[in-house]
Amino acid sequence: MLNKFLSLKVVIILCVFSFSNEANAQLGFCTGSSGDPIFSEDFGTGTINSVLPEGTTTYYYTDGFPDDGFYTLGNGSFGNGFDWHQVEDHTPNDTDGKFLMVNAGFSAGEFYRTTITGLCEATTYEFSAWLLNLVKIPGFCHDLGIEIPFDVRFQIWDSTDTNLLASGDTGDVYGAADPTWEQYGLVFQTLAGQDEVILKMINNGDGGCGNDLAIDDIELKTCGDIVVVTDEVDNTSADICNSDTPFSLALTATPDYAVFTSHFYQWQQSNDGVTWTDIAGETNQTLVASVTASSFYRTKIAEIATNLNNDQCLLFSDVFEITVNANPDAPTSSGDMPFICNTSEAQLSVTVPSNIEVNWYDNAVAGNLLQANSLNYTATALGTYYAEAVDTLTGCVSTSRTAVIALSAVPEPPISNGDEDFNCNFNEATLSVSAPAGVTVNWYDNAVGGNLLLANSLNYTTTLEGTFYAEAVDDITGCVSSARTAVGTSVFAPNEPISNGDVDYDCVAQGAILSVSVPSGITVNWYDSEIGGILVLANSTIYEVSDQEIYYAEAVNDLTGCISDFRTAVSISVDSGPQDCFIPQGISPGVSPGQNDNFDLSNFDVSKIEIFNRNGTLVYSKNNYKDEWEGQTNNGDELPVGTYFYTMIYDGGAKQHSGWIYINR
């Protein structure tokens, strides 16, 4: 190192250089399977150097870079004043992670110890730590040929610190051109009834120019057999299709007997490979699993049965992963295809996503393979063919096949849009049919043979009543339909209007309003005769008349102009007329008894009458009046001779009339 003590270290190194080290035990790692760490020391994080707990080391603490016999906990050796590598800690994915930096003392000795508790009896463990030689190559010590390598002894003692369970040395570790963290391990087994040990790290070499090291990530793990899980055919994983579920398989755990002499099991299952659940009652070497979804299986293994209850006393087998792959969707049909008459074949096709192959069959289930690995199939016979999807990555097939039809060469007959009424206004009718794209329609005057009336049209306009025939022709194949579609036209007269009944003569209006009812789209014309005659009123459902003649309503279809076969007769009621409309203009009560004594309105169905004198004073009123007024007031007093005025509401309250009447005594 480059400091004021450099000359002193060199002298000491030269003095002890000739001494040889005692033979060291060989370090090693677990030859079987290591469990998760049950003890871990990564020395924490932070930007300020820190001190080890009391009793952990015999070295002295410094908050800077350590001289001989000193240590520090820091997050890097950057900016050191020695000829050291500049490095960060070893712990992955931490920020400002710390590690232990040790500058060896001039005499060999212990520089780190810790007690680890919570261990399991009669259990094999692996101790490990990551070490790095801080001395640079090239560098001062190396270039002078006086570099002292580090040599660390790891020891595991029982809790009394009197029984050495295991020991091993790193041997001489020299500096390197590139700073390299190296892991060292030591395997030991706890004694019966033992649940804690003391870990020691001892510096076998002396201080001087070199023997400067960094330590990080000290761990203790269980050590046991490597246990492989396989199925009946020695697979270590399985891929099945969803259509195969529920799927049964037997899994067997096979240890390599590298460490354990006996084995106890507890099987576990996981849906994600992270969270595991014990399977109740499954403690044998073999597990029979029923799989319905992707899952993972493993088993706990312990050398003694009681250790299965403590995760720090056991290890886990390899994981057997069962992947349940989705069956691909059936192919998507590109559509049923017609036969080409000239070539007697049909080109069928489907579409599928990438990584999917298509096989063609002659049946929806099982059947014969017609063509493999093709999106297309050339059918040479009419019928239905079936396309099956196969996932090229998983081998799973669709649970159904897609039917694609080689269509008959004969197109279906056109579809009639319905028979049409003959248009009487234009003296014609337009007939129509529907047909799919790619089909031409020709019109004939007969169901078979006959004359071609119109080619290549969905519509046909005729000036004659009758039935006409539409034939379909496939534009691609030229084949015609096996039958023609009949479409007819005829004159359909509307029904005659419905009479609203004969009506009474209105004495006030001196007439009556005749009326009929017709549906929407129908016009009414009135005539004076049942057949022929004179048009007396057009386009109206009502007709005002003043005589008692019979009139006739005729219906006309607004669209076609066709008229009803019959006319509807409507007239004023025969038992009412002008003769029933006389209103007296005077009464002479008591003049000639029994003659003209009262105001007779019995023909008018008067619901109310009011009588006023010349001054407008109400002198008499009566509801539901007949002929009760004989010139008296409401109190029965006799009114004087003179002219009086009246207002009456009649005809069930629907009409009103006012007039005058004279009293003569």
C-alpha positions as CSV (number, residue, x, y, z in Angstrom):
1,M,0.0,0.0,0.0
2,L,1.1,3.5,-0.6
3,N,1.2,5.3,2.7
4,K,3.7,6.3,5.4
5,F,3.8,2.8,6.8
6,L,4.9,1.3,3.5
7,S,8.5,0.8,4.5
8,L,7.6,-0.8,7.8
9,K,5.3,-3.4,6.1
10,V,8.0,-4.2,3.6
11,V,10.5,-4.9,6.3
12,I,8.0,-7.2,8.1
13,I,7.1,-9.0,5.0
14,L,10.8,-9.7,4.3
15,C,11.2,-11.0,7.8
16,V,8.4,-13.5,7.7
17,F,8.5,-14.4,4.1
18,S,10.5,-17.6,4.7
19,F,7.9,-19.2,7.0
20,S,5.6,-21.8,5.5
21,N,1.8,-22.2,6.3
22,E,0.4,-25.4,7.8
23,A,-1.6,-27.7,5.5
24,N,-5.2,-26.4,5.0
25,A,-8.5,-28.3,4.6
26,Q,-10.3,-28.0,1.3
27,L,-13.3,-25.8,1.0
28,G,-16.3,-26.9,-1.1
29,F,-20.0,-26.4,-1.8
30,C,-23.0,-28.5,-1.3
31,T,-22.9,-31.3,-3.9
32,G,-26.7,-31.7,-3.8
33,S,-29.4,-29.1,-3.6
34,S,-29.2,-25.9,-1.6
35,G,-32.3,-24.4,-0.1
36,D,-33.1,-20.7,0.4
37,P,-30.8,-18.8,2.8
38,I,-31.7,-19.1,6.4
39,F,-29.0,-16.6,7.4
40,S,-27.7,-13.8,5.2
41,E,-25.4,-10.9,5.9
42,D,-25.0,-8.2,3.2
43,F,-23.8,-5.5,5.6
44,G,-26.7,-3.2,4.8
45,T,-26.7,0.0,2.7
46,G,-25.8,3.7,3.1
47,T,-23.2,6.3,2.2
48,I,-21.6,6.6,5.6
49,N,-19.1,4.0,6.8
50,S,-20.3,2.0,9.8
51,V,-19.1,-0.4,12.5
52,L,-19.7,-4.1,13.1
53,P,-21.6,-5.2,16.2
54,E,-19.4,-5.6,19.3
55,G,-17.8,-9.0,19.5
56,T,-17.9,-9.6,15.7
57,T,-14.2,-8.8,15.1
58,T,-10.9,-8.3,16.8
59,Y,-9.9,-5.7,14.3
60,Y,-10.2,-2.0,14.9
61,Y,-12.8,0.2,13.1
62,T,-12.0,3.2,11.0
63,D,-14.4,5.4,9.2
64,G,-11.9,5.8,6.4
65,F,-9.9,3.3,4.4
66,P,-8.4,0.8,6.9
67,D,-4.7,0.4,7.6
68,D,-3.1,-2.9,8.8
69,G,-5.3,-4.4,11.5
70,F,-8.3,-2.2,10.8
71,Y,-11.6,-2.6,9.0
72,T,-14.5,-0.6,7.8
73,L,-18.0,-1.1,6.3
74,G,-18.4,1.1,3.3
75,N,-20.3,1.2,0.0
76,G,-17.2,1.3,-2.2
77,S,-13.4,1.5,-2.4
78,F,-13.5,4.5,-4.7
79,G,-10.9,7.2,-4.0
80,N,-8.8,4.9,-1.7
81,G,-5.2,6.0,-1.0
82,F,-3.8,2.5,-1.4
83,D,-3.0,0.6,-4.5
84,W,-6.5,-1.0,-4.4
85,H,-9.1,-1.8,-7.0
86,Q,-12.1,0.6,-6.9
87,V,-15.2,-1.5,-6.6
88,E,-18.8,-1.6,-5.4
89,D,-20.3,-4.2,-3.2
90,H,-21.3,-7.7,-4.5
91,T,-25.0,-7.7,-3.5
92,P,-27.1,-7.6,-6.7
93,N,-29.7,-4.9,-7.3
94,D,-29.1,-2.8,-4.1
95,T,-28.3,0.9,-3.9
96,D,-25.3,2.1,-1.9
97,G,-24.8,-1.4,-0.7
98,K,-22.0,-1.9,1.9
99,F,-19.3,-4.6,2.2
100,L,-16.6,-5.4,4.7
101,M,-13.1,-4.1,3.8
102,V,-10.3,-5.7,5.9
103,N,-6.6,-4.7,5.9
104,A,-4.8,-7.7,7.4
105,G,-3.0,-7.3,10.7
106,F,0.7,-8.0,10.9
107,S,-0.1,-11.3,12.7
108,A,-2.5,-14.0,11.6
109,G,-5.8,-14.3,13.6
110,E,-9.5,-14.1,13.7
111,F,-11.1,-11.1,12.1
112,Y,-14.8,-12.0,11.9
113,R,-17.3,-14.2,13.9
114,T,-21.0,-14.4,14.2
115,T,-23.5,-16.8,16.0
116,I,-26.2,-18.3,13.8
117,T,-29.3,-19.6,15.6
118,G,-32.5,-21.3,14.7
119,L,-30.8,-24.3,13.0
120,C,-32.1,-27.8,12.8
121,E,-30.6,-30.8,14.4
122,A,-28.9,-33.5,12.3
123,T,-29.1,-31.3,9.2
124,T,-26.5,-30.6,6.6
125,Y,-25.8,-26.9,5.8
126,E,-23.7,-25.0,3.3
127,F,-21.9,-21.9,4.5
128,S,-20.7,-19.4,1.8
129,A,-19.2,-16.0,1.4
130,W,-18.0,-13.7,-1.5
131,L,-14.4,-12.5,-1.3
132,L,-12.4,-10.1,-3.4
133,N,-8.6,-9.4,-3.4
134,L,-8.4,-5.6,-3.3
135,V,-4.7,-5.4,-4.5
136,K,-4.3,-4.2,-8.0
137,I,-2.4,-6.0,-10.7
138,P,-0.2,-4.3,-11.9
139,G,0.5,-2.4,-8.7
140,F,3.2,-1.5,-6.2
141,C,3.3,-4.7,-4.2
142,H,3.0,-7.0,-7.3
143,D,5.5,-5.1,-9.4
144,L,8.1,-5.3,-6.6
145,G,7.4,-9.1,-6.2
146,I,6.4,-8.7,-2.6
147,E,2.6,-9.1,-2.8
148,I,1.1,-11.1,0.1
149,P,-2.0,-13.0,-1.0
150,F,-4.9,-13.4,1.3
151,D,-5.7,-16.8,2.8
152,V,-8.9,-17.1,4.8
153,R,-9.9,-20.0,7.0
154,F,-13.6,-20.6,7.6
155,Q,-14.5,-22.5,10.7
156,I,-17.9,-23.7,12.1
157,W,-18.0,-24.3,15.8
158,D,-20.8,-25.6,18.1
159,S,-22.5,-23.1,20.4
160,T,-19.9,-23.9,23.2
161,D,-17.1,-22.8,20.9
162,T,-15.3,-26.1,21.9
163,N,-16.4,-28.5,19.2
164,L,-15.2,-27.7,15.6
165,L,-17.7,-29.0,13.1
166,A,-16.0,-28.0,9.9
167,S,-13.0,-26.0,8.7
168,G,-11.6,-25.0,5.3
169,D,-9.1,-22.5,3.8
170,T,-9.3,-20.5,0.7
171,G,-5.6,-21.0,0.0
172,D,-3.5,-18.2,-1.4
173,V,-5.5,-15.8,-3.4
174,Y,-3.5,-13.2,-5.3
175,G,-4.6,-10.0,-6.8
176,A,-5.9,-9.8,-10.4
177,A,-5.9,-7.3,-13.2
178,D,-9.7,-7.1,-13.0
179,P,-11.4,-7.1,-9.7
180,T,-13.3,-10.3,-9.4
181,W,-15.6,-11.4,-6.6
182,E,-15.2,-15.2,-5.8
183,Q,-17.6,-17.3,-3.7
184,Y,-16.2,-19.8,-1.2
185,G,-18.2,-22.5,0.5
186,L,-18.0,-24.9,3.4
187,V,-20.4,-27.9,4.2
188,F,-21.1,-29.1,7.7
189,Q,-23.8,-31.0,9.6
190,T,-25.3,-30.0,12.9
191,L,-25.3,-32.5,15.8
192,A,-28.3,-34.1,17.5
193,G,-30.0,-31.5,19.7
194,Q,-27.9,-28.6,18.2
195,D,-29.7,-25.5,16.9
196,E,-26.9,-22.9,16.7
197,V,-23.3,-22.6,15.5
198,I,-20.5,-20.0,15.6
199,L,-19.0,-18.9,12.2
200,K,-15.4,-17.7,12.3
201,M,-13.2,-16.2,9.6
202,I,-9.5,-16.3,10.4
203,N,-6.7,-14.6,8.5
204,N,-4.0,-17.2,7.9
205,G,-1.5,-14.8,6.5
206,D,0.3,-11.8,8.0
207,G,-0.1,-8.2,7.1
208,G,2.2,-6.3,4.9
209,C,2.2,-5.4,1.2
210,G,-1.1,-7.1,0.3
211,N,-3.5,-9.4,2.1
212,D,-6.2,-6.8,1.8
213,L,-9.6,-8.1,1.0
214,A,-13.4,-7.4,0.7
215,I,-16.1,-9.6,2.1
216,D,-19.9,-9.6,1.2
217,D,-23.0,-11.7,1.1
218,I,-22.4,-14.3,3.8
219,E,-25.1,-17.0,3.6
220,L,-26.1,-20.2,5.3
221,K,-28.4,-22.6,3.5
222,T,-29.6,-26.1,4.0
223,C,-27.9,-28.8,1.9
224,G,-29.4,-31.9,0.7
225,D,-30.0,-34.2,-2.3
226,I,-30.8,-33.0,-5.7
227,V,-34.3,-34.4,-6.2
228,V,-35.7,-34.6,-9.7
229,V,-39.5,-34.9,-10.3
230,T,-40.5,-36.9,-13.4
231,D,-43.7,-38.4,-14.8
232,E,-44.3,-42.0,-16.0
233,V,-42.1,-41.5,-19.1
234,D,-39.3,-39.6,-17.3
235,N,-40.4,-36.2,-18.5
236,T,-39.5,-33.3,-16.2
237,S,-42.3,-31.1,-17.5
238,A,-45.4,-31.7,-19.5
239,D,-47.5,-29.9,-22.1
240,I,-51.1,-30.9,-22.6
241,C,-54.1,-29.4,-24.4
242,N,-57.1,-28.0,-22.7
243,S,-59.3,-30.6,-24.4
244,D,-57.2,-33.3,-22.5
245,T,-58.3,-32.0,-19.1
246,P,-58.9,-33.3,-16.5
247,F,-55.5,-34.9,-17.1
248,S,-54.1,-37.5,-14.6
249,L,-50.4,-38.2,-14.3
250,A,-48.1,-39.8,-11.7
251,L,-45.1,-37.8,-10.5
252,T,-42.2,-39.4,-8.8
253,A,-39.5,-37.6,-6.7
254,T,-36.1,-39.2,-7.2
255,P,-33.2,-38.1,-4.9
256,D,-29.5,-38.5,-5.9
257,Y,-28.5,-39.6,-2.4
258,A,-25.6,-37.2,-2.5
259,V,-26.3,-36.1,1.1
260,F,-29.3,-37.7,2.7
261,T,-29.5,-41.3,3.9
262,S,-33.3,-41.1,4.4
263,H,-36.1,-39.1,2.8
264,F,-39.4,-37.7,4.0
265,Y,-41.8,-35.9,1.6
266,Q,-44.6,-33.3,1.5
267,W,-45.9,-32.5,-2.0
268,Q,-46.9,-29.0,-2.9
269,Q,-48.8,-27.3,-5.7
270,S,-48.7,-23.8,-7.2
271,N,-50.7,-21.9,-9.8
272,D,-47.9,-19.4,-10.5
273,G,-44.7,-21.0,-9.4
274,V,-44.3,-18.5,-6.6
275,T,-47.0,-19.2,-4.0
276,W,-47.0,-22.9,-2.9
277,T,-49.6,-24.9,-1.0
278,D,-49.1,-28.2,0.7
279,I,-51.3,-31.0,-0.7
280,A,-53.0,-32.6,2.2
281,G,-52.1,-36.2,2.8
282,E,-49.5,-36.4,-0.1
283,T,-46.4,-37.5,1.8
284,N,-45.3,-40.4,-0.4
285,Q,-42.5,-40.4,-3.0
286,T,-45.1,-40.6,-5.7
287,L,-48.0,-38.2,-6.3
288,V,-51.0,-38.8,-8.6
289,A,-52.2,-35.4,-9.8
290,S,-55.4,-34.5,-11.6
291,V,-54.7,-31.4,-13.7
292,T,-57.4,-29.0,-15.0
293,A,-55.2,-25.9,-15.5
294,S,-51.6,-24.9,-15.9
295,S,-49.8,-25.6,-12.6
296,F,-46.5,-26.4,-10.8
297,Y,-45.6,-29.4,-8.5
298,R,-42.7,-29.9,-6.2
299,T,-42.1,-31.7,-2.9
300,K,-40.4,-30.8,0.3
301,I,-37.7,-33.2,1.4
302,A,-36.2,-33.7,4.8
303,E,-33.8,-36.2,6.3
304,I,-35.9,-36.6,9.4
305,A,-39.7,-36.3,9.5
306,T,-39.9,-33.5,12.0
307,N,-37.9,-31.3,9.8
308,L,-40.7,-31.1,7.3
309,N,-42.5,-28.7,9.6
310,N,-39.7,-26.1,9.5
311,D,-38.8,-24.5,6.2
312,Q,-35.2,-23.9,7.5
313,C,-34.7,-27.6,7.9
314,L,-35.6,-28.9,4.5
315,L,-35.1,-28.5,0.8
316,F,-37.2,-28.6,-2.3
317,S,-37.2,-30.8,-5.3
318,D,-37.0,-29.6,-8.9
319,V,-40.3,-28.1,-10.1
320,F,-42.4,-30.1,-12.5
321,E,-44.4,-27.7,-14.6
322,I,-47.5,-28.7,-16.4
323,T,-48.6,-26.3,-19.1
324,V,-52.2,-26.6,-20.3
325,N,-52.3,-25.1,-23.7
326,A,-55.4,-23.6,-25.3
327,N,-56.9,-25.5,-28.2
328,P,-56.8,-23.2,-31.2
329,D,-60.1,-21.8,-32.6
330,A,-61.4,-23.6,-35.6
331,P,-60.4,-22.1,-38.9
332,T,-62.5,-19.2,-40.3
333,S,-64.3,-20.1,-43.5
334,S,-63.7,-17.9,-46.5
335,G,-67.2,-18.8,-47.6
336,D,-69.0,-21.7,-49.3
337,M,-67.9,-21.9,-52.9
338,P,-70.0,-22.8,-56.0
339,F,-68.9,-25.5,-58.5
340,I,-67.4,-24.2,-61.7
341,C,-69.5,-26.0,-64.3
342,N,-66.7,-25.9,-66.9
343,T,-64.1,-27.5,-64.6
344,S,-66.3,-29.5,-62.3
345,E,-64.5,-28.3,-59.1
346,A,-64.7,-25.8,-56.3
347,Q,-61.8,-24.0,-54.6
348,L,-62.4,-24.0,-50.8
349,S,-60.4,-22.0,-48.4
350,V,-60.1,-20.9,-44.7
351,T,-58.0,-18.5,-42.7
352,V,-56.1,-19.0,-39.5
353,P,-53.6,-17.0,-37.3
354,S,-49.9,-17.5,-37.6
355,N,-48.4,-20.7,-36.2
356,I,-51.6,-22.6,-37.1
357,E,-51.8,-25.3,-39.7
358,V,-54.9,-26.6,-41.4
359,N,-55.9,-30.2,-42.2
360,W,-58.9,-31.1,-44.4
361,Y,-61.3,-34.0,-43.6
362,D,-64.4,-35.5,-45.1
363,N,-66.2,-35.6,-41.8
364,A,-66.9,-33.3,-38.9
365,V,-65.4,-36.0,-36.5
366,A,-62.7,-38.5,-37.4
367,G,-63.1,-39.4,-41.1
368,N,-60.4,-39.4,-43.7
369,L,-57.6,-36.9,-44.0
370,L,-57.9,-35.3,-47.5
371,Q,-55.1,-32.8,-47.4
372,A,-52.6,-31.7,-44.7
373,N,-51.1,-28.3,-43.9
374,S,-53.0,-26.2,-46.5
375,L,-55.4,-23.3,-46.3
376,N,-57.0,-24.4,-49.5
377,Y,-58.7,-27.5,-50.8
378,T,-59.9,-28.3,-54.3
379,A,-63.2,-30.2,-54.1
380,T,-64.0,-32.4,-57.1
381,A,-67.4,-33.3,-55.9
382,L,-70.4,-31.5,-54.4
383,G,-70.6,-31.7,-50.6
384,T,-69.4,-30.4,-47.2
385,Y,-65.7,-30.5,-46.3
386,Y,-64.1,-29.9,-42.8
387,A,-61.0,-27.8,-41.9
388,E,-59.2,-28.6,-38.6
389,A,-56.7,-26.2,-37.0
390,V,-53.4,-27.5,-35.5
391,D,-51.2,-25.3,-33.3
392,T,-47.6,-25.9,-34.6
393,L,-46.1,-24.9,-31.3
394,T,-48.2,-27.1,-29.0
395,G,-49.7,-29.7,-31.3
396,C,-53.1,-28.9,-29.9
397,V,-56.0,-29.2,-32.4
398,S,-59.3,-27.3,-32.5
399,T,-62.1,-29.0,-30.7
400,S,-64.3,-28.6,-33.7
401,R,-63.9,-28.4,-37.5
402,T,-65.1,-25.7,-39.8
403,A,-67.6,-26.8,-42.5
404,V,-67.0,-25.4,-46.0
405,I,-69.5,-26.4,-48.7
406,A,-68.9,-27.0,-52.4
407,L,-72.2,-25.6,-53.5
408,S,-74.5,-27.0,-56.0
409,A,-73.9,-25.8,-59.5
410,V,-77.6,-24.9,-59.9
411,P,-78.5,-21.5,-58.3
412,E,-81.7,-21.2,-56.3
413,P,-84.7,-19.7,-58.1
414,P,-85.2,-15.9,-57.5
415,I,-87.2,-14.9,-54.5
416,S,-90.5,-13.1,-55.3
417,N,-91.0,-9.7,-53.7
418,G,-94.7,-10.5,-53.9
419,D,-97.5,-10.2,-56.4
420,E,-98.3,-6.6,-57.4
421,D,-101.6,-4.8,-57.8
422,F,-102.2,-3.5,-61.3
423,N,-101.8,0.3,-61.5
424,C,-105.1,1.5,-63.0
425,N,-103.7,5.1,-63.4
426,F,-100.8,3.9,-65.7
427,N,-102.3,0.7,-66.9
428,E,-99.3,-1.3,-65.9
429,A,-97.6,-3.2,-63.0
430,T,-93.9,-3.5,-62.1
431,L,-93.0,-7.0,-60.8
432,S,-89.7,-7.7,-59.0
433,V,-87.6,-10.5,-57.4
434,S,-84.5,-10.7,-55.3
435,A,-81.4,-12.7,-56.1
436,P,-77.9,-12.8,-54.6
437,A,-74.9,-11.1,-56.1
438,G,-73.5,-12.9,-59.1
439,V,-76.9,-14.1,-60.3
440,T,-78.7,-12.7,-63.4
441,V,-82.5,-12.9,-63.7
442,N,-84.4,-13.5,-67.0
443,W,-88.2,-13.1,-67.3
444,Y,-90.5,-15.6,-69.2
445,D,-94.2,-15.9,-70.0
446,N,-94.3,-19.6,-69.0
447,A,-93.0,-21.7,-66.1
448,V,-91.2,-24.0,-68.6
449,G,-90.0,-23.0,-72.0
450,G,-92.0,-20.0,-73.3
451,N,-90.8,-16.7,-74.6
452,L,-88.0,-14.6,-73.1
453,L,-89.7,-11.3,-72.2
454,L,-86.7,-9.5,-70.5
455,A,-83.1,-10.5,-69.8
456,N,-80.7,-9.5,-66.9
457,S,-83.2,-7.6,-64.7
458,L,-84.6,-8.0,-61.3
459,N,-87.7,-6.0,-62.4
460,Y,-90.3,-6.5,-65.2
461,T,-93.0,-4.0,-66.1
462,T,-96.1,-5.5,-67.8
463,T,-99.1,-3.9,-69.3
464,L,-101.2,-7.0,-69.0
465,E,-102.7,-8.8,-66.0
466,G,-101.4,-12.3,-65.5
467,T,-98.5,-14.5,-64.1
468,F,-94.9,-14.1,-65.2
469,Y,-91.8,-16.2,-64.5
470,A,-88.3,-15.2,-63.3
471,E,-85.3,-17.6,-63.9
472,A,-81.9,-17.3,-62.1
473,V,-78.6,-17.7,-64.0
474,D,-75.2,-18.0,-62.2
475,D,-72.9,-15.4,-63.8
476,I,-69.8,-17.5,-63.1
477,T,-71.0,-21.0,-64.0
478,G,-73.7,-20.2,-66.4
479,C,-76.0,-22.7,-64.7
480,V,-79.7,-21.9,-64.4
481,S,-82.1,-22.5,-61.6
482,S,-84.1,-25.7,-61.8
483,A,-87.3,-23.8,-61.4
484,R,-88.7,-20.4,-62.2
485,T,-90.4,-18.1,-59.7
486,A,-94.0,-17.1,-60.5
487,V,-94.9,-13.4,-59.9
488,G,-98.4,-12.3,-60.7
489,T,-100.4,-9.0,-61.2
490,S,-104.1,-8.3,-61.2
491,V,-106.5,-5.4,-60.6
492,F,-107.4,-5.4,-56.9
493,A,-110.3,-3.0,-56.3
494,P,-110.6,-1.4,-52.9
495,N,-113.6,-2.2,-50.7
496,E,-116.5,0.1,-51.0
497,P,-116.7,2.9,-48.3
498,I,-118.4,2.0,-45.0
499,S,-121.5,4.2,-44.3
500,N,-121.6,6.0,-41.0
501,G,-125.3,5.7,-41.2
502,D,-128.3,7.7,-42.5
503,V,-128.6,11.0,-40.7
504,D,-131.5,13.1,-39.5
505,Y,-132.5,16.4,-41.1
506,D,-131.0,19.4,-39.3
507,C,-133.8,21.9,-39.0
508,V,-131.5,24.8,-38.3
509,A,-128.9,23.9,-41.0
510,Q,-131.8,23.0,-43.3
511,G,-130.0,19.9,-44.4
512,A,-127.7,17.1,-43.3
513,I,-124.1,15.9,-43.6
514,L,-123.6,12.4,-45.0
515,S,-120.4,10.6,-44.2
516,V,-118.5,7.3,-44.9
517,S,-115.2,5.8,-43.6
518,V,-112.3,4.4,-45.6
519,P,-108.8,3.2,-44.8
520,S,-105.7,5.4,-45.3
521,G,-104.7,5.8,-49.0
522,I,-108.3,5.7,-50.2
523,T,-110.2,8.6,-51.8
524,V,-114.0,8.9,-51.8
525,N,-116.1,10.3,-54.7
526,W,-119.9,10.9,-54.4
527,Y,-122.4,10.1,-57.2
528,D,-126.1,10.5,-57.6
529,S,-126.6,7.0,-58.9
530,E,-125.5,3.5,-57.9
531,I,-124.0,2.9,-61.3
532,G,-122.7,5.5,-63.7
533,G,-124.5,8.8,-62.9
534,I,-123.1,12.2,-62.2
535,L,-120.1,12.9,-59.9
536,V,-121.5,15.4,-57.4
537,L,-118.4,15.7,-55.1
538,A,-114.8,14.4,-55.4
539,N,-112.2,13.5,-52.8
540,S,-114.2,13.8,-49.6
541,T,-115.6,11.4,-47.0
542,I,-118.5,13.8,-46.2
543,Y,-121.2,15.3,-48.4
544,E,-123.6,18.1,-47.3
545,V,-127.1,17.7,-48.7
546,S,-130.5,19.5,-48.3
547,D,-132.8,17.0,-49.9
548,Q,-133.8,13.6,-49.1
549,E,-132.3,11.9,-52.1
550,I,-130.0,8.8,-51.9
551,Y,-126.3,9.5,-52.7
552,Y,-123.6,6.9,-53.5
553,A,-119.9,6.9,-52.2
554,E,-117.3,5.2,-54.4
555,A,-113.7,4.3,-53.1
556,V,-110.6,5.0,-55.2
557,N,-107.1,3.6,-54.4
558,D,-104.7,6.6,-54.3
559,L,-101.7,4.5,-55.6
560,T,-103.3,2.4,-58.3
561,G,-106.3,4.5,-59.3
562,C,-108.5,1.4,-59.1
563,I,-112.1,1.9,-57.9
564,S,-114.3,-0.2,-55.7
565,D,-116.6,-2.7,-57.4
566,F,-119.6,-1.2,-55.6
567,R,-120.8,2.2,-54.2
568,T,-122.2,2.7,-50.7
569,A,-125.7,4.3,-50.4
570,V,-126.2,7.1,-47.8
571,S,-129.2,9.5,-47.3
572,I,-131.2,11.6,-44.9
573,S,-133.3,9.4,-42.7
574,V,-136.7,8.8,-44.2
575,D,-138.5,9.7,-41.0
576,S,-137.0,13.2,-40.7
577,G,-137.2,16.2,-42.9
578,P,-138.2,19.8,-43.3
579,Q,-141.7,18.9,-42.2
580,D,-140.4,18.2,-38.7
581,C,-138.7,21.6,-38.3
582,F,-141.7,23.9,-37.6
583,I,-141.1,26.3,-34.6
584,P,-144.3,28.3,-33.5
585,Q,-143.8,32.1,-33.4
586,G,-146.8,32.7,-31.2
587,I,-149.1,31.2,-28.5
588,S,-152.6,32.2,-27.4
589,P,-153.2,30.5,-24.0
590,G,-156.9,30.6,-23.0
591,V,-158.1,32.2,-26.2
592,S,-159.3,29.0,-27.8
593,P,-158.8,26.3,-25.2
594,G,-157.0,23.3,-26.5
595,Q,-155.6,25.2,-29.5
596,N,-152.1,26.9,-29.5
597,D,-152.1,27.1,-25.8
598,N,-148.3,26.3,-25.3
599,F,-144.9,26.6,-27.0
600,D,-144.6,23.2,-28.6
601,L,-140.9,22.1,-29.2
602,S,-141.4,18.4,-28.7
603,N,-139.7,17.5,-32.1
604,F,-136.4,19.1,-31.1
605,D,-135.2,17.2,-28.0
606,V,-134.6,20.4,-26.1
607,S,-132.3,20.0,-23.2
608,K,-132.7,23.6,-22.0
609,I,-134.7,26.7,-22.9
610,E,-134.4,30.3,-21.6
611,I,-137.1,33.0,-22.4
612,F,-136.4,36.8,-22.0
613,N,-138.6,39.9,-22.2
614,R,-137.8,42.9,-24.3
615,N,-135.6,44.2,-21.5
616,G,-133.4,41.1,-21.6
617,T,-134.8,39.9,-18.3
618,L,-135.0,36.1,-17.9
619,V,-138.6,35.3,-17.2
620,Y,-138.7,31.5,-17.8
621,S,-136.2,28.6,-18.0
622,K,-136.6,24.9,-18.1
623,N,-134.3,21.8,-18.6
624,N,-135.4,18.9,-20.7
625,Y,-138.2,21.0,-22.1
626,K,-141.1,19.6,-24.1
627,D,-144.2,22.0,-24.3
628,E,-144.6,23.3,-20.7
629,W,-144.6,27.0,-21.4
630,E,-148.0,28.7,-21.6
631,G,-146.8,32.3,-21.1
632,Q,-146.0,32.1,-17.4
633,T,-143.0,33.0,-15.3
634,N,-140.9,30.5,-13.4
635,N,-143.1,31.4,-10.4
636,G,-146.3,30.7,-12.3
637,D,-147.3,34.3,-12.8
638,E,-149.1,35.2,-16.1
639,L,-146.9,37.3,-18.5
640,P,-148.5,40.2,-20.3
641,V,-149.2,40.2,-24.1
642,G,-146.1,41.0,-26.1
643,T,-143.0,39.7,-27.9
644,Y,-140.5,37.5,-26.0
645,F,-137.1,36.1,-27.0
646,Y,-135.8,32.6,-26.5
647,T,-132.6,30.5,-26.7
648,M,-132.8,26.7,-26.9
649,I,-130.2,24.0,-26.7
650,Y,-131.4,20.9,-28.5
651,D,-130.6,17.7,-30.3
652,G,-129.0,16.2,-27.2
653,G,-127.1,19.4,-26.4
654,A,-125.3,19.4,-29.8
655,K,-127.1,22.4,-31.3
656,Q,-128.4,25.8,-30.3
657,H,-131.1,28.1,-31.7
658,S,-132.5,31.6,-30.8
659,G,-135.7,33.2,-31.9
660,W,-138.8,35.2,-30.8
661,I,-142.4,34.3,-29.9
662,Y,-145.5,36.4,-29.4
663,I,-148.0,36.0,-26.5
664,N,-151.6,36.8,-27.4
665,R,-154.4,36.7,-24.8
